[in-house]
């Protein structure tokens, strides 16, 4: 969660996952002489087995503060599950490997993948410690003994890649305002605060500010806090740290599940719907008014990054298209455009955005850049909705908050649904939202204009 300092850090896990899958499948071809004739199915099952094992063992959940011994433990657990899986497959279906072949497969794949994983783990430590890259700018608030110990750890462990910023915090409101300016000026990525600070009067205001800036907040508890509140902790050396918010889509396997679903769904729509829908609607759109078939607009996406969002053009060319939402009986909307908006067909080109990775099938609807800036000032924590990819449809849209935002109540309630989705995502919830979207299209919606 939060802003990313490294431009390409997000690619490490999917790339290493792909490399690992290639390794186990190529190794299987080299080690097993009697793979079933229909070996494609074998490799599919082998790959799925690896992914399931990785989910169980949290194999790819390795962070900058993860200890080397924890990485080794993950590797051993992963290969134990994988070896059991392959051996069971060999026993249940047609026998394709002898015990010595299974053992050789296990040892060879274990050595290659372990070497690759440990190399990357050590390489990133080298990048942080020697090259001063892949770092995060952090602010430590407070002077409790735990915070002082944490500061010493982060200074000593340069391989963790933290740049520390100090600030003498004053309790008064003026002090809090100065603190906010300090955090913005120094582009802080994470704030560590004592768990006891949650009882202070300024706590909520600080959290709201951090959310509006998409800054990650972590608590540093005492041992008494851990026992009393039954906290789930991570350790930076020997210092316990608690993450403020758990987001399901922060987990690699949840991201993988959602991305695979998006790719499959969008590919099917592009090939079986857009392939004939685009030329048909192109004729109708061009026949009624001059201008391009597609309308593209800068929208705010994941991590507050801008991207080009595509739609079928439903309006006449106008200068206010990037600043003004469509309203009821909007004179800019063409006749074919009114039909496209009523049936949501104008949104179908966004499946291309999904395929490209800018959007997801389900997620908070992306706003125009000018509206994102406007709403972030009017709604507390509004920027949290950009911690996940925007969607073609979303939870807010299926609960009556589609289309024009007429009052502050509309955008506040829309954000509440977006925040619920962010904190409670599941593939079942995505399927339910897709079903409700289709249902509402056929039922008809009041604000579909």
N, C-alpha and C positions, 0 to 999 in steps of 0.2 A: 504494500500500500504506500501511497505517497509519490512524490516526484522522483524520477529516475535520473541519476547522475550519468550513468553510462549509456551511451547512445545505442549500443547493440547488446547489452547485457541480457535483454529479454530473449535473445536468440540462442543463448547457450544451452538451455535445457532441451528445446526441441531438436537442436542439432545433435547434441550428445545422445538423445533418445534414438534418433535415426541411425547414428553410427553404431550404437549398441545393438539395435535390431539387425543391421547389416552383418555385424560380427557374428551373432549367434546363428543367423541363417546360413552364412557362408561357411562357418565352422561346421555346422551340421552336414552340409553337402560334402565337406572334406572328410569327416569322421565316419559317417554312416554310409555303408555300401549298399544297403537294401532299403532305402527310403521308398515308401509306397509309390506305385506307378503314378498315381494322381498326387504328385508331391506338392502341388500348389496349395492344396488343402492342409497338408502337413505344415507348411511354412506359415500359413495363416494362423493355425492353432498354436504353433510355436511362438509366434509374435504376440498373439493375444495372451498366452501364458506368461510371457515376459512382462507385459504391461500390467496384468493383474497382480503379479508378484511385486512389481514396483509400487503399486498402490498400497499393497499390504505392508511393505517394508519401508515406505516413504523413501525409496531409493534415490529419487531426484530432489528431495528436499534437503539440499546442502546449502548452507548460508555462510556468510563471511565469519560468523562467530561459531560455526560448528567445529567441534574438536576433531582432530585426526582420528582418534580412537573411535569416535562415533561414525565417521566415514567408513572405517574398516569393518565396523559392526554391521552397517547397512549392506556392504558388499557381501559379507559372509551370509547374512540372512537371505539376501536376494538370490544368491546361487544355490543355497539350500532349497529354497522353494522351487526354483527353476529346475534343479536336478530331480527333485521328487516328481515334478510335473512331467518331465520328459520320460522318466523311468515308468511312471504310471501309464503314459500314452503308449509306451513300448509294450507294456503288459496287457493292456486292455484291447488294443487293436493289433493288426498283423505285425508280428515281430520284425523289426527292421535293424536292430542293433544288438550286439553281444555286450556282456558286462564290461569287457576291456575297451570297447568302442565308446560306451557311455562314459566311462571314467576318463578316457582321453579327451572326449568332447568337453566334459566338465572342467578339466584342468586347463585345456587350451583356451577356451572362452573366458574362464575365470582370470587367467593371466593377462590376456589382451585387454579386457574391459577394466580390470583393476588398475593396470598400468595407465590406461587412458584417463580413468577417473582421478587417480592420485596425481597424475601429471597436471591436469587442469586445476585441481585443488591447490597444488603447490605453485603453479604458474600464476594464478590470480593473487596469491600471497606475495609473490615476487613483484608483480605489477604494482600492488598497493604499497609495498615497503620500499622498493628500490626506485621504481619509475614514477611513484606518486600518482598513479592512475586508479580508476575504478573506486574513487573515494566518495564518502558522504559527509556533508557538512552538518555537524551536530551541535546542539546547544544543551548544556547541563544547567538546570535550574535548581538552586538550593545548595546548602552546605551541610547536609546531614552526613553522618559517617559513611553511609552507603554510597552517597553521591561522590564523596571524596575518594572512596575506594574505587568506584567505577572510573572516575577521572584518571586515577593512576594506572588502571588497567588499560584504558584506551590510549594513553600516552605511551605506555611501555609496549603494547602490542600494535606496532605500526602496520603489521600485516593485515590487521582488521580493516584498515583503510578509512579511519575516521579523522576528520579535521575538527578540532575542538574550538568552540567560541565561548568566551567567558563574558559575564555581564553581572553587575551588581544590581540585583532586583530590589526595588522598593515596593512596599506594600500599598502605597497610595495609588489612586487612579492615574496620576501623572506618571508614576513609575511604570504602570502597565502599558500606557500609551507609548512610552519610550521603548519599552521592551518590544512591542509590536513593530515599531520602526526599525529597531535593531535587527530583528528576525528577517524582515523583508529586505533590508539593505544588504545583509550578508548572505541572502539566499539559502537560508537554513533548510535542510532536508528532514531532520528529525529533532524532536525535543524530548529529552529525558527529564522527568520530574519525579520527586519523591512521592510515594503512594499517599503519604500523609497530606499532601497538598490538595487532595480531592475534597478535603473538608474545609478548605479556605474559600472565602467569599468570591475571590477572583477566578476561581477554578473554571467555572462554566464559561465565563467570557473568554478565557484563554483557549479553551477547547474549541469554542465556536470560531475564534479567529484562526486557529490551526486548521480547522476543517475548511474554512473559506480559502486558505492558501494551499490546500492539499499537502499539508505537512504531517508526517507521521508522529504520533505521540506515544511514548513508552513510559511505563511506571517502573520505579525502582523501589521495591518494598523491603521492609525489614523481615526477619524470620518470623516475628510475631504476626505481621500482616499476612504472610503466606499461610500460616496455620489457621488464623482466625477467619480469613475470608476464602480459604480453600482455593487459592489462586493457581492457575496453570502457568508455570514459569519456563523461561529459557535462560541459559547461563552464558554470560560473557566472562570466561575464566571461571571464577568462583562467585561472581556477582549475579544474583537473580534479577531478571528483567521480565516485565509483563507487558504484552502488547495490548493496547487499548481496545482495538476492534478486530474481530475475526471476520474476514470476507471469504466465503467459499471459493470464489474464483481466483483467489490468490494462490490456491493449491494447484500445483502443476497438473495433476491428473484430472481435476475439474476443468481446467483450461483446455486440456487435450480433448476431453469428452465433448465440450461445447464447440471447439473448433472443428472436430471431425463431423459433428452434427451439422454445423453451418456449411461446411464444404460440400457434404453430400446433398443437403437440401438445396443449396444455391445452384449446384451443378445440374441437378434434375430440373429445376425451374428454368435455368438458362437454355438447356437443350430442348426441353419438351414444351415450354411455354413461350419464352422470349423469342425463340427461333422463328415462330410464325406470328407472334403478337406484334413484334417491332415493325415488320414491313406493313402489316395491316393498319396499325395505328399511325404509322408515318404518313400514309396516304391521306387519312382522315384529318390529321393535324395540319399537314401542309395545305390541304384543300381549303380549310377554313380561314387560316391566317398565315401571314408571312413570318418566317423565323425558323430556327432549328427544331428538330423533332425532340431532342433532349434538352432539358434545362439543368444546368449545373450550378451549384451554389456552395460557397465555403460554409461549412458547419463545424461545430466544436465536437471533437471526438475524445478518444481515450487519452488520459493524461493532459487534458486541455490543449491537445494538438489539433490543428485545423486540417480538414480534408475536403476534397470535392465530393459533394453528395449529388447523385444523379436522380432525375425524375423525368417522366414524360412531360413535355411542356403543356400546361393547362391554361396559360394566360397569354394575352397579347404581350408583345415586347413592351416593357415599361421600366422607367428609371427607379421605381420604388421597390422592385422585386427583391432586393437584398436588405431591405430595412422594414418593410411593412408586411404583416401577415395577411392572408386572405380573410375577408370578412363576409358576412352574410349578404347576398345579392351584390357581391363585388363586381363592378363593371369590367374589371380586367380579365375575368374568367370567360373563356370561350364556351360555346355550346358543347363541343366535344370535351372540353376541359371540365365542364360541370359534371358530365357523365363519368369521366375518369376519376374525379375527386370523390364522387358519391360512391363509386364501387371500389375505391382505393387502387385502381389499376395504374394510376399515375406513380405509385410508389414502386412498381415492379422493377424498374432499372436498378433499384438499390440492391437487388440480389447480386449485381455485379460488384457493388461495394462490399458485400458480404464475402464474395469469392476472393476479392483482393485483400481482405483482412481489415478494412477500415471500419466495418460494421459487423453486427451479429444479426441473426434472425430476430432475436428477442433482446431487448435492453432499453434503457431510457432513450426516448426520442431525441435526436440531435437538434439543437437550436441554431439559428443564424448566429454568427459571431457577435453581432451587435446586441442581440437579445441575451446571449450568455453574459455579457458584461453588465447588462441592465439588471437581469434577475439575480446575479451574484451579489448585487448591492441591496436588493430588496428582500432576499430570502437567506436566512442564516444557514450556513453549511451547504449552500447550493452546489458548490464545486465538487462535493463528494460524489455526485452522480457521474462524474467523469473518471471514476476509478475503475469502471468497466466500459466495454465497448458500447456505443450507441446501437439501438436496434431499429429494424423496420417497423416493429410493433413493440409495445411495452405494456406493463401492468397498469399504468395510469390510463392509457388509451382504452383498455378493455373495461375500465371502471368509470367511464363517463367523462374523462378529461382529455378528449381528443380535440385537435383543431385550435381555433382561435382562443387566446387567453384574454379574457375580458376584464377580470378583476384580479387583485392580489390573491384572493382565495383560490382561484383556479391554479395559479402557479405553485402556491404553497401546498395544496392537496396533491398536485401532480408530483411534487418533490417528495412528499411523504410516501407515495406508492413506489417511487424510484428508489428511495432509501430502504424500504422494506425488501424490495427485490434484490438490492445490493447485498443485504445482510442475510437473506434467506434463500439464495439461489439454489435451484436443483433442476435437473433435466426434466423432472415431472412437472415442475412449475412452468418451465418453458413450453412444454407440450400443452398444458392447460391454457396458457396465454394465446398460443397459436389457435387452439380450438375456439376460444372466445372471440378472437379476432375475426375468424371466418364466420362464426355465428352472427356477430354484430353486423358484418357486411350484408348478409342475406336478410337480417331483421331490419336493417336500416338504422342510421344514426342521425340524431338531430343536428349535430355539429359537423357532419360530413359535407362541408362546402368549401 
